Amino acid sequence: MAFMIMCALVLVLVQLWLIPASLNLRNADYMISSRDNPPPQSQLQQRTTRAGVNLQESLPAYLALCLLAIIQQVDLTQVALIWLVLRLVYIPCYLFGILYIRSLVWMGSLACLIYMGVKLV
C-alpha cells in the first residue's frame, strides 16, 4: 500500500504541477513572477485546473483509506491500483471533453473509495 500512496503522490505532481506548467510555458515571465496578475487561460488550461481540483477533493480520502489499510493490515492494493488507473484515465477524459466516459470513470473511482471504506469497517 505504501507503493500506492507514492504513486498517488506522483499523480499529484504530474496533474497539479507538470501538466499545468507545460501548458503555460509561453508565459514564462508570469511563471517566475509572484503571479499577481494571471494571464487569460485557454480552455485546456481551465479544464486542467478543474480536473486538478477534482483530484484534490478525492485524494485525502484515498490517502486516509490507504493509511488505514496499512494500519489495519487489510489488503486493498488491487482496488487502490484501480483507483489510480481510473484517476489517470480521468485526466485525458476531462482535458479533451470526453463527457460520458469521464463521468463513468469518476463514478468508478468513487466506487473504489466506497469499497475501500466498507472493507475497513
C-alpha positions in Angstrom: 0.0 0.0 0.0 2.9 2.3 0.6 3.7 2.0 -3.1 0.1 3.0 -4.0 0.5 6.1 -1.8 3.7 7.0 -3.6 2.1 6.5 -7.0 -0.8 8.8 -5.9 1.7 11.4 -4.9 3.4 11.1 -8.3 0.0 11.6 -9.9 -0.4 14.8 -7.9 2.9 16.0 -9.1 2.0 15.3 -12.7 -1.6 16.5 -12.6 -1.2 19.6 -10.4 2.2 20.8 -11.4 3.7 19.2 -14.6 0.7 19.4 -16.9 -0.3 23.0 -15.9 3.3 24.2 -16.1 3.7 22.6 -19.6 0.6 24.3 -20.8 1.9 27.6 -19.5 5.4 27.6 -21.0 4.7 30.6 -23.2 4.0 32.6 -20.0 7.5 32.1 -18.5 7.6 35.7 -17.1 4.3 35.0 -15.3 5.5 31.6 -14.0 8.6 33.1 -12.4 6.8 36.2 -11.0 4.7 36.5 -7.8 1.7 35.6 -10.1 -0.4 38.6 -9.1 -2.0 39.2 -12.5 -2.6 35.8 -14.2 -2.8 35.8 -18.0 -6.0 34.6 -19.6 -6.3 30.8 -19.6 -7.1 28.7 -22.6 -10.0 26.2 -22.4 -7.5 23.4 -22.0 -5.8 25.2 -19.1 -9.2 25.8 -17.4 -10.0 22.1 -17.8 -6.7 21.2 -16.3 -7.4 23.4 -13.3 -10.9 21.9 -12.8 -9.5 18.3 -13.1 -6.9 19.2 -10.5 -9.5 20.5 -8.1 -11.4 17.3 -8.6 -8.3 15.2 -7.7 -7.7 17.4 -4.6 -11.2 16.6 -3.5 -10.8 12.8 -3.6 -7.1 12.4 -2.8 -7.4 13.0 1.0 -10.0 10.2 1.3 -7.8 7.9 -0.8 -4.7 8.6 1.3 -6.6 8.1 4.5 -8.0 4.8 3.4 -4.6 3.6 2.2 -3.1 4.5 5.6 -5.9 2.8 7.4 -5.4 -0.3 5.3 -1.8 -0.3 6.3 -2.6 0.1 10.0 -5.4 -2.5 10.0 -3.4 -4.8 7.7 -6.2 -5.1 5.2 -5.0 -5.8 1.6 -6.7 -3.2 -0.6 -3.8 -3.0 -3.1 -5.9 -4.1 -6.1 -8.7 -1.6 -5.5 -6.2 1.1 -4.7 -4.5 0.4 -8.0 -7.8 0.5 -9.9 -8.5 4.0 -8.3 -5.1 5.2 -9.5 -5.7 3.9 -13.1 -9.2 5.5 -13.1 -7.7 8.8 -12.0 -5.1 8.5 -14.8 -7.8 7.9 -17.3 -9.9 10.8 -15.9 -7.2 13.3 -16.9 -7.4 13.0 -20.7 -11.2 12.5 -20.5 -11.5 15.8 -18.7 -8.9 17.7 -20.8 -10.3 16.5 -24.1 -14.0 16.9 -23.2 -15.0 13.2 -23.3 -18.2 13.7 -21.3 -19.9 10.4 -20.7 -16.8 8.3 -20.3 -15.4 10.9 -17.9 -18.5 10.6 -15.7 -18.2 6.8 -15.7 -14.6 7.0 -14.8 -15.3 9.4 -12.0 -18.1 7.1 -10.7 -15.7 4.2 -10.8 -13.1 6.0 -8.8 -15.8 7.0 -6.2 -16.9 3.4 -6.1 -13.3 2.3 -5.3 -13.2 4.7 -2.4 -16.5 3.5 -1.1 -15.4 -0.2 -1.4 -12.2 0.6 0.4 -14.1 2.3 3.2 -16.5 -0.7 3.5 -13.7 -3.2 3.7 -12.1 -1.2 6.5 -15.2 -1.1 8.7 
